[in-house]
Amino acid sequence: MLVFPNAKINIGLNIVEKRPDGFHNIESCFYPVGWSDALEITVAENFEFHTDGIAIPGSSSDNLCTKAYQMLAADYILPNVNIHLLKAVPIGAGLGGGSADAAFTITALNKLFSLGISLEKQQDYARRLGSDCAFFIDNKPVYCFDKGDRFEKMDLTLAGKWVVLVNPGLHISTVEAYAGIKPEKSTTDLRETLKQPIENWKAFVKNDFENSLFPKFPVLAGIKEILYKQGAAYAAMSGSGSTLFGIFEAETDLSTIFKNYKIWQGTLK
């Protein structure tokens, strides 16, 4: 079975408080985008995990795809499989690429071997692997809260709008990103704010990580400025970086302007 784990962007990201378990509670809108990896799962004599494309740090036993298989195999009778991951979504880029790979492993195994696991139970499995893994099970725009693993449906649709994602190649660890954060309760409701026309978002929809990371990595602020100069209706950093995105009303090819960076551009669904 061949599937294509896609990335997501954060439209707004508020860090509202630090939890007793050391994680942080957040508020954000997760929105799927088309930048994708390729994941193939086939029955094999022995379990194997292989990767191509962007090099993935760590051993294969530590990869979330392997952990996803082992987690389901502990509860269901599964044959050995060969998991082959072609990595294209940048790592440590605020796009949830690794989380998507893990979630798509769960959904693919469920379908391939007719396990009959409900959507809700698949999400519960995904939550055991990472805070934003569960989003990719249903893979639809949601308002997320708590650790980013609890969801509320949103009517927000950006279907037909053009998005440009720009990654300058910086790997920003979660620890580094949170080091400059001072959690604070939101004064506005992101769900209500996103009901406004997209051209109004610039003044109200923010990513809290930008305040600390932009001074440390000026290239990020520069990319955001260029996106607005090129006509983006809204631009921001996704997650804890380092990818910036711009949402445009019409197709806008920025491949030449950002020729030295990794870039993905396409239509939102």
Secondary structure, DSSP 8 states (H G I E B T S, - for coil): -EE--EEEEEEEEEEEEE-TTS-EEEEEEEEEEEEE-EEEEEE-SS-EEEEEES---S-GGGSHHHHHHHHHHTTS----EEEEEEE-S-TTSSS-HHHHHHHHHHHHHHHHTT----HHHHHHHHHTT-TTTTHHHH-S-EEEETTTTEEEE-----TT-EEEEEE-S----HHHHHHT------SS-HHHHTTS-GGGHHHH--BTHHHHHHHH-HHHHHHHHHHHHTT-SEEEE-TTSS-EEEEESS----TTTTTTSEEEEEE--
